[in-house]
Amino acid sequence: MVFSRGIFLFAYLPAVLLIYYLVPRKARNIFLFFANLVFYGWGEPIMVLLMLVSIVINYIGGYFVEKFKPDKGKAKIPLVLTIIADIGILAFFKYIGLLISTLNLLPFLNLPIIEVSLPIGISFYTFQTMSYVIDVYRDDAPVSKSLINFGTYVALFPQLIAGPIVRYKDVSEQIQHRTETLEQFNKGVKLFLVGLAKKVIIADQMGAMWSNMLATTSPNGILGNWVGITGYTLQIYFDFSGYSDMACGLGNMLGFEFLKNFNYPYISKSITEFWRRWHISLSTWFREYVYIPLGGNRKGVPRQIINLLIVWFCTGLWHGASYNFILWGMYYGIILIIEKFVLRKLLDKLPSAIQHLYTIFIFMLGWVIFYFEDMGEMGSFIVSLFTLENGIISQQALTITLHNLPLIIVAIIASTPLGATLYNKVKDRNYIWILESVYTLAVMIIVVAAIINQSYSPFLYFRF
Amino acid sequence: MKNKLKYLPTFLFLAFVFVLSALFIVLPKSEYSSSEKRYLEKFPETNFETIVNGKFESGFESYLADHFPFRNAWVGINAYYNYSIGNNGNDGVYICKDNYLINEPVSEDNRIENNAQAIADFSKNVDVPVTVTIAPSTGYVMNNVLPAVHDSYNDDKMFETIMFQLYKENSGTISFVDLRDAFKKEAEKGTQLYYRTDHHWTTEGAYTAYKELCNKLNIKATPKNEFDIENYKGFYGTTYSTSGFWLTPADDIQVWNNKNNSEKNITVTITEGDESKTYHNLYFLNHLKEDDKYPVFLDGNHAVVNIKNKNIKDGKVLIVKDSFCHSLAPFLADNFNTVTMVDMRYYKNSISDMVKEGNYDQVLFVYGIDNLATDSDLVWIK
């Protein structure tokens, strides 16, 4: 199920909120556990079984890690076995196709292709379950005594299918004891509405513009393609961060507090900064569970470079089972290494406008790599961004651009903290409830109108 | 008080969600959507199998979307919202000056060449003259009402393609009636050639095409003053229903009755499969009471419609057509003893056999340019 659909807003959400607050506090986790399964299984109920298997494996793994913990060496056995099982499941369901087609490139091999459909959100919840056994092993979090509580954590519907990746240690306390307050609920509704507006009002429209630009019958010209990739750049940020906002908001409505996943990444002055602001929960996960265990920067520069490349290879691969994602990860790995050892000092001396332009250029080019799974198409698109052979902008591309220009401008402004700054200035005024009420109604009306009008909109970060 | 008011936005959000959900449950469900001209989704079959294979879930989502409270109002809000942010034509229809709702141009990547080729090939299979006439698109003719930002209408290019295909291998048996100049001239005079809320030409537009056609065929067009023109109000057409611009005023639909025609001389036979029905009128006024009023012209889409006019001694014309012809054919009935319209979407047998067996002395093709560019049935003509 997806948040920006009628089925969620007008069937699932009201039902869950109503029952959640009607049942006694003790029963809320049990109810949430089953509500999560309905959310996850909607449309593909069979996948619930896989998730249940994953929950049970990690619950048992955690149990034995805890049991053997006095002897760290012994506790490592269930830890490693659980991690192997987690990665094995992820690898089988997500990467088996890529693996076989890669192996078949060898002249003497001709393995049969295995068709597996990718379970929704598997990359997200696998990373969550792994964080559990590792946190327990490291004594960062207590073992979960209750299978229901643990299952509620893994399958928690707000962040189940598109993050943020909530580490067990950050919510273990909340899973067991949390007190829902009106204040927090209120905050959650606001955050949810911000996310909903980002997704439906901006991201979907920018996505439509990008696909219209790709579908034109004649070449768009250099400016046309830059407008197109601007649309995709805006789409992916508003789509993904909107989803995270909705997740955090829904979490608040149920009494949870999740960490921020996006912090205005597009205002960064370097790629290093960009990755501190983009999909924070994923970078944190890789830092804590991969980079630091590999030795981080403590074993000398050559080893640090290797560690960074490993992390960025994995980050790329995590985003999808296709070579362009690996390329995308390595692209960032290499740029980050260059920034760290060479460019950083030079960049700091440049005017900040140049630093912004440099960063924007790098991440936009990054999204081109991210978008095109076909290397040939990627190559010709990149060439088209730098050559004038197809002119400045075609008639069709100009029409598409002009139709979307007001929203592009709004989206660019909305990707900076300007709105939040203005809001913070007036949020304690007496009349703020008027503005907020108008905003609430406007967002709901526009969103419902858009949902009813299209009643179908696939989510970008859905199948990762 | 002030403290309570700060929860108003949350209250509004919850009220919005809960009230609409409750209304969805309690409001009666309609079976048919007249603005979309389709039956709405029924409640999905609910059992273990449909839930496991996902049919229940997808069915329920469609059911929810189809029966959502005030559904048409939401579609309208969405249309005007997109228009207000500068995205005119978001759903494929431009809102234009003088309350015109005009379809976006068809994609340049279309079937016009193949379809024109199919007509050219067909003309070689029959021994009688073939005449082709194509209605230009509303956007092309009415370009002065289009919004400042719009995709370009490539009618000129498509007309050139059609003529090239028709003439390249044929000598004399096929002719093309190019309506572009006549339509542009009439439009400049302020004649309403197209509906504002529908993609078809008006009766006046059809009459303009009829005059051009008569010129080419060397027959005398019935002068305009021989018709009793009746105006009927309240016509909302296809561009209205697809666009969601509900505030657009309705069109008038005109019925032009030739004073010489009556029940005595006119016979209309409508054939659908093995069934035939006979009428004695060219205009089906009962449809003017329905939501969809365009079938006032010869009862709408049918496989074969045959018009006989006893007042005219001879002349048999067979027309392969789309719905643009429905308002044109009544005019032609004044010049031919028999006018037969065939719709390739519903009629799957050989047209050339029909020409031979029925002793037709000419064949006409009448299509709207957008239909001709997207039609996938015409290529099967034989």
Contacts between the chains, C-beta under 8 A, distances in Angstrom:
chain1	res1	chain2	res2	distance
A	5	B	61	7.0
A	6	B	61	7.0
A	6	B	64	5.1
A	6	B	65	5.7
A	6	B	68	6.4
A	7	B	60	7.1
A	7	B	61	4.9
A	7	B	64	5.9
A	9	B	17	6.1
A	10	B	17	6.5
A	10	B	20	5.6
A	10	B	21	4.6
A	10	B	24	6.2
A	10	B	64	6.8
A	10	B	68	7.5
A	11	B	21	6.6
A	11	B	64	6.7
A	13	B	17	6.3
A	14	B	17	5.3
A	14	B	18	5.3
A	14	B	21	4.8
A	17	B	14	7.8
A	42	B	57	5.3
A	43	B	54	4.8
A	43	B	57	4.5
A	43	B	58	6.7
A	44	B	54	6.0
A	45	B	51	6.2
A	45	B	52	5.4
A	45	B	54	7.4
A	46	B	52	6.7
A	182	B	7	6.8
A	185	B	10	6.6
A	186	B	6	7.3
A	186	B	7	5.8
A	186	B	9	7.8
A	186	B	10	4.9
A	189	B	9	6.8
A	189	B	10	4.4
A	189	B	13	5.0
A	189	B	14	7.7
A	190	B	9	7.0
A	190	B	10	7.9
A	192	B	13	7.9
A	193	B	9	8.0
A	193	B	13	6.7
A	205	B	87	7.5
A	217	B	107	6.5
A	217	B	108	4.4
A	217	B	109	5.0
A	218	B	108	7.6
A	395	B	151	7.6
A	395	B	152	5.9
A	396	B	151	6.3
A	399	B	149	5.7
A	399	B	150	6.6
A	399	B	151	5.2
A	402	B	86	7.4
A	402	B	149	4.5
A	403	B	86	6.2
A	403	B	87	4.7
A	403	B	88	6.9
A	403	B	89	7.0
A	403	B	90	7.8
A	403	B	149	6.2
A	404	B	86	7.7
A	404	B	87	6.5
A	405	B	86	6.6
A	406	B	85	5.2
A	406	B	86	4.5
A	407	B	85	5.8
A	407	B	86	7.7
A	407	B	87	7.3
A	430	B	2	6.3
A	432	B	6	7.2
A	433	B	5	4.4
A	433	B	6	5.2
A	433	B	8	5.0
A	433	B	9	6.7
A	436	B	6	7.9
A	436	B	8	7.4
A	436	B	9	4.1
A	437	B	8	5.1
A	437	B	9	5.1
A	437	B	12	5.7
A	439	B	9	7.2
A	440	B	9	4.3
A	440	B	12	4.9
A	440	B	13	5.4
A	440	B	16	7.9
A	441	B	12	6.0
A	441	B	16	7.5
A	444	B	12	7.8
A	444	B	13	6.7
A	444	B	16	4.9
A	445	B	77	6.3
A	446	B	77	7.5
A	446	B	78	7.9
A	446	B	81	5.6
A	448	B	16	8.0
A	448	B	20	7.5
A	448	B	74	5.9
A	449	B	74	4.5
A	449	B	75	7.3
A	449	B	77	4.1
A	449	B	78	3.8
A	449	B	81	6.2
A	450	B	78	5.6
A	450	B	81	7.9
A	451	B	65	8.0
A	452	B	65	6.4
A	452	B	68	5.4
A	452	B	71	6.0
A	452	B	74	4.0
A	452	B	75	6.4
A	452	B	78	7.2
A	453	B	74	6.7
A	453	B	75	5.4
A	453	B	78	4.0
A	453	B	79	7.8
A	453	B	91	7.5
A	453	B	244	7.4
A	455	B	61	7.6
A	455	B	62	7.6
A	455	B	65	3.9
